[in-house]
Amino acid sequence: MNLILFGAPGAGKGTQALELAKSYQIPHISTGEMFRQAMAKHTPMGDEAAKYINKGNLVPDDVTIGIVKERLSNPDCQNGFILDGFPRTTFQAESLEKILQESNKKIDYVIDIDVNQDALIQRLTGRRMCSKCGASYHIIHRPSKIEGVCDECGNELYIRKDDNLESVKTRLETYQKQTKPLIDFYKQRDCLVVIDGNQDIKKVFADIVSKLGDNK
Ligand code: AP5
């Protein structure tokens, strides 16, 4: 199954993608996480991406499409994948269609996790992340068992540089202007599924699984 997890920053894409990847045994591909790893290693691409990401702006399309194309060509994507945070512009969505067409594939579902704006700001400014396994926590909604330590792998948790209020506001504006129009793009392709993301994490997961059906 080829899935896109769609939604505003903080909607819960990463949280749900990690669980879906385990449940459906398909890789979770997060462009944001790929950029953060490159930034941590200070690769040329990572240093370039940091200039955009830390301010809450989108990384240029050519860079982003290039890393996704390469990642999708890996053998582990043959039986399906979960894209999280990609596509984010109409050009990226059109490019993805072309990349998939080259290997006779298509997107089966675009899962739009819909969350109200106030909740998004609260979720992002209270988020804590694990740099090792990518697990995401929240100081109120999903605290780790030991403060500052990942439940999954024991690594130290950190606060993302782009989770400060100023960057969060820019990211939400960017989403409205550049990414939200993709909802119509995927409605036209008849693969959009809207999920109420204002519910608790387990209920959101249950709703997604019920929409996907037994396509494991
Ligand atoms: P990316 O890492 O993709 O960030 P994002 O889209 O802004 O989304 P987030 O990771 O902030 O949120 P999420 O929806 O995954 O929420 P999460 O599950 O963590 O991208 C970062 C940057 O990289 C971009 O700004 C851009 O610069 C660049 N980039 C990436 N892709 C790009 C692309 N395609 N093109 C160009 N540039 C690109 O949850 C958030 C918090 O809420 C957590 O604390 C979590 O515990 C909590 N939470 C989750 N679900 C719930 C719930 N149901 N109830 C209560 N709390 C919840």
Boltz pocket constraint, residues with backbone or C-beta under 6 A from the ligand:
constraints:
  - pocket:
      binder: B
      contacts: [[A, 7], [A, 8], [A, 9], [A, 10], [A, 11], [A, 12], [A, 13], [A, 14], [A, 15], [A, 16], [A, 30], [A, 31], [A, 32], [A, 33], [A, 35], [A, 49], [A, 52], [A, 53], [A, 54], [A, 56], [A, 57], [A, 58], [A, 59], [A, 60], [A, 64], [A, 84], [A, 85], [A, 86], [A, 87], [A, 88], [A, 92], [A, 123], [A, 124], [A, 126], [A, 127], [A, 128], [A, 136], [A, 137], [A, 138], [A, 139], [A, 141], [A, 142], [A, 162], [A, 171], [A, 197], [A, 198], [A, 199], [A, 200], [A, 201], [A, 204]]
      max_distance: 6.0
